Amino acid sequence: MTNPLDKSFWDQRWQNEQTGWDLGVPAPALILFFDRQYIPKNARILIPGCGNAWEAAALAERGFDNITLCDISPTLCAKLQNRFADNPGIKIICADFFSLAESFDLVIEQTFFCALQPELRYDYAKQMAAIIKPGGLLAGLWFSVEFPFDGPPFGGNPHDYIRLLENEFDILEARPCDDSVKPRQGNEWHIVARRKG
């Protein structure tokens, strides 16, 4: 890859409104997960690489009040600060995910993993294990397709993702996603993993 996928890269994408990954609504499969899974309303929830954070708005509507959004783009984070200014239950951190040192009960994965260069995937798994409390969950959607272009997004094989996580996590659920939005149907897996310990 010629240019690194760094803060400058992502901030430029937000400045130029090059956000083709943005659904404009919460991912339906994640809404079903929120509604089916028992998660305490005060659970500490992180959404890394949060983008427009449609899922955070959906969580707040459901009474969750300890949501942290993390993104590397200052342009996006300023927009989120304005959007969620009246919601004290949503905190925005403008930082590199790999620098986070807080701990969380639940981390939501939604188009963050696929935005990272594949050589960072081991570091992703290591950082998730570091910030998710024992017994906490990593849950969300991962692409189950190899794209015919150099990403982002970067695709891959869910079985490789599971092998990446299983040293530090118990895999509770791993299946093709039945509830993907139309453009992603057949290309996503729903994975839920519980931090060991």
GIHURA-V340826 format. One record per backbone hydrogen bond with DSSP energy under -1.0 kcal/mol. NH is the residue of the N-H (numbers start at 1). CO is the residue of the C=O. If there is no record, write none. Layout:
BEGIN
nh->NH co->CO
nh->NH co->CO
END
This chain:
BEGIN
nh->6 co->4
nh->10 co->6
nh->11 co->7
nh->12 co->8
nh->13 co->9
nh->14 co->10
nh->15 co->11
nh->16 co->12
nh->18 co->13
nh->19 co->17
nh->22 co->19
nh->31 co->27
nh->32 co->28
nh->33 co->29
nh->34 co->30
nh->35 co->31
nh->36 co->32
nh->37 co->33
nh->43 co->40
nh->45 co->66
nh->46 co->106
nh->47 co->68
nh->49 co->70
nh->50 co->70
nh->53 co->50
nh->57 co->53
nh->58 co->54
nh->59 co->55
nh->60 co->56
nh->61 co->57
nh->63 co->60
nh->64 co->59
nh->65 co->41
nh->67 co->89
nh->68 co->45
nh->69 co->91
nh->70 co->47
nh->71 co->93
nh->77 co->73
nh->78 co->74
nh->79 co->75
nh->80 co->76
nh->81 co->77
nh->82 co->78
nh->83 co->79
nh->84 co->80
nh->85 co->82
nh->87 co->84
nh->90 co->87
nh->91 co->67
nh->93 co->69
nh->95 co->71
nh->95 co->93
nh->99 co->96
nh->100 co->97
nh->104 co->131
nh->105 co->44
nh->106 co->44
nh->107 co->137
nh->108 co->46
nh->109 co->139
nh->115 co->112
nh->116 co->113
nh->120 co->117
nh->121 co->118
nh->124 co->120
nh->125 co->121
nh->126 co->122
nh->127 co->123
nh->128 co->124
nh->129 co->125
nh->130 co->126
nh->131 co->127
nh->132 co->128
nh->133 co->104
nh->135 co->195
nh->136 co->133
nh->137 co->105
nh->138 co->193
nh->139 co->107
nh->140 co->191
nh->141 co->109
nh->142 co->189
nh->144 co->187
nh->154 co->114
nh->156 co->145
nh->160 co->157
nh->161 co->157
nh->162 co->158
nh->163 co->159
nh->164 co->160
nh->165 co->161
nh->166 co->162
nh->168 co->165
nh->169 co->165
nh->170 co->194
nh->172 co->192
nh->173 co->192
nh->175 co->190
nh->177 co->188
nh->184 co->181
nh->185 co->182
nh->187 co->184
nh->189 co->142
nh->190 co->175
nh->191 co->140
nh->192 co->173
nh->193 co->138
nh->194 co->170
nh->195 co->136
nh->196 co->168
END
